[in-house]
């Protein structure tokens, strides 16, 4: 009886380990390099391919000062995705926010694309719907 329980427990642990390896291998994580523009900002991009071969992208940044506090002041942050064959794409805006009890300024963006990204960068812009990025780069992945 005790051997059956031990064997069942070992099989369960083995199955759990296989599932962890399988699901972690399906996603890719990129880290933003620190910047002189907003030196406290840190963040990452998590990319996961779905069943339809689209890329689910999650961008998370902390300690990101509001764009209006930059010099010169801007209105928003824009996330840019660099692709291998399709150029650079504006994938959305980041708005930093803090809660009443937290001074950690957080920003996030979740989107889906059919393009395969090679890197990402964030710029400060006067308009979130721009087609081409400004030279005001805040963060970049490597």
Secondary structure as UniProt FT lines:
FT   HELIX           2..25
FT   STRAND          27..33
FT   TURN            39..40
FT   STRAND          42..49
FT   TURN            51..52
FT   STRAND          55..62
FT   HELIX           67..69
FT   STRAND          76..83
FT   STRAND          88..94
FT   TURN            100..101
FT   STRAND          106..113
FT   STRAND          117..125
FT   TURN            128..129
FT   STRAND          137..141
//
